[in-house]
Each structure stands twice: as structure tokens, then as C-alpha cells.
């Protein structure tokens, strides 16, 4: 993982200061209990997916004339987060950690166990036969980029395992969780997603909602609503539970309607926390 941004004075944070800052971000800006294993690891899954999957050669598959549309990315990103979270949860139980265990116990997990977790996630992410929402397999989308993608995922997950070895499992999990909670606030699996979905569904029936801009011009410029959007209750349930189950046309319409732009502002850190480092520096 990349390093936390340096202070404005160009002096590096000490390891203790960095951990205290990341802990404060999780508690006050992300909105999870940083001292509980379950919430930390669940959100770490989002951070891992963003670094290993989204910020990778996948960007080229999505950009321009690439095979993946915005709607595809909504469905694939959410499904990938769900699946990686399931892998991490299974691993957590295997190493004997309850969801409500103190996060400090992550430091007691062996280096071999952290390495094994990284390998398991890597194997699933780079499996050429991995079935993506929509029916395509990874190899069909990646083509000649599959090897580069595999190398990228190995670097990211290897770095995560190395961070657990060097700084302890809690710090490594905190860092990944802070990245997921701050850089991916418009993603399924984050604390802000439920309120974002509620705001989006509400805005659909309010043409004058500020989301649609002056005189609701954005809303009027959208294509007619797909059937799955017209059933507001079902749409809300699907978005909350399994966005990957959206019909491709629905997913594309939802993204075109700007669901991601409804994410709330990041709360400020309390004055007792070190605010000389930007929250966006955690990645």
C-alpha cells in the first residue's frame, strides 16, 4: 500500500502518530468502531478491492471503448467487494477471531496466516475463469492484459501482507479500511452506502431535488426509467443488498442518474486529532 501523506512541514509521521491518525479517521470520518475486528475487516475488503481490482489494468478495460461500461463497473465492483469480504470473514473465523473481538488481536495473527489470506484473495481475483456479473469470464474481458493484472494484484496483496508483518495486523487492516471508507464512500459495503441509496431513491421522486441541478435539467435529460427502477422499493432493496443483481440497463441508468454524487461530505476530524495530514492521504 502507498504511504500516508506527509505533514505539510515535510516531516514524516512517526508510526505511532500514523496509527493514531488512521484510528481517528476510522472513528470520526468513516464511522466505524476501529477497535472491533468485524467492522474493520469488512471495510478493509473494500479498500483491498479498490487497490487490487479497480486501480489496476481494469481501468483500461473500462475507459473509452473498453468492454466494461459504468453499469458493469457498479455491478462488478460491488460483487467483488462482497466476495472478498466473504473470503476475509471465513479466514477470520479460521484464525479464531470473533467479529466483536478487539482489533488489537489482529496483531497476534501469524505472518503465515496473513500471507495465506493474501494468496486466497489473489487466487480468486485473478482466476481466468472467474465469472463476472453479466456472464463474462475474467479471461474474456482481460485478454492479453491478464498477466499484467495478475502481477498488479500480487503486488498489492503482497504489500498488504508485508504491512501486517512489519507494522502488525491491526495497522494493516486499519489502513485498508480507512482507504475503503474514505476513497470509496460511494461504494457498496461502506458505512455511507445505505444513506446514499436512501437519498438517491428519494431524489427519484423529487424533480426539484438539488441533485438534479437547476430546474431539474439532469433528471429530464435521462432516458426513460427501466422497469427495475420504477419499483422504488425493490430498487432500494437490491441496491442495499446486492447491486450486482441489477439488470445491466438498470445499473447503467442508475450510474447515469448520478447515484455516486450523493455521497455525504467527509466529517472533519476532532481538534484533538492530528489534522495536519489530509484524509485523502490514506491509500
GIVEN-V9699 format. One record per backbone hydrogen bond with DSSP energy under -0.5 kcal/mol. NH is the residue of the N-H (numbers start at 0). CO is the residue of the C=O. If there is no record, write none. Layout:
nh: <NH NH>
co: <CO CO>
This chain:
nh: <6 7 9 17 18 19 20 21 22 23 24 25 26 27 28 28 29 30 31 33 35 36 37 39 40 41 42 43 44 45 46 47 48 49 50 51 52 53 54 55 58 59 60 61 62 65 67 68 72 73 74 75 76 77 78 79 80 81 82 83 84 85 86 87 88 89 90 91 92 93 94 95 96 97 100 102 104 105 106 107 108 113 114 115 116 117 118 119 120 121 122 123 124 125 126 126 129 131 131 134 137 138 139 140 140 141 142 144 145 148 149 150 151 152 153 154 155 156 157 158 159 160 161 162 163 164 165 166 167 167 171 172 173 174 175 176 177 178 179 180 181 182 183 183 184 186 189 192 193 195 196 197 198 199 200 201 202 203 204 204 205 208 211 212 215 216 217 219 220 221 228 229 230 231 234 235 236 237 238 239 240 241 244 245 250 251 252 253 254 255 256 257 258 260 261 262 272 274 280 281 282>
co: <10 275 6 13 14 15 16 17 18 19 20 21 22 23 23 24 24 25 25 31 32 100 98 35 36 37 38 39 40 41 42 43 44 45 46 47 48 48 49 53 55 56 56 57 58 62 60 66 68 69 70 71 72 73 74 75 76 77 78 79 80 81 82 83 84 85 86 87 88 89 90 92 91 95 97 34 101 102 103 104 105 109 110 111 112 113 114 115 116 117 118 119 120 121 122 123 126 129 135 131 129 127 136 136 137 137 138 141 142 144 145 146 147 148 149 150 151 152 153 154 155 156 157 158 159 160 161 162 162 163 167 168 169 170 171 172 173 174 175 176 177 178 178 179 181 183 186 189 189 191 192 193 194 195 196 197 198 199 200 201 202 205 208 209 212 213 211 215 216 218 225 225 226 229 230 231 232 233 234 235 236 237 241 242 246 247 248 249 250 251 252 254 253 257 258 259 269 272 277 278 280>
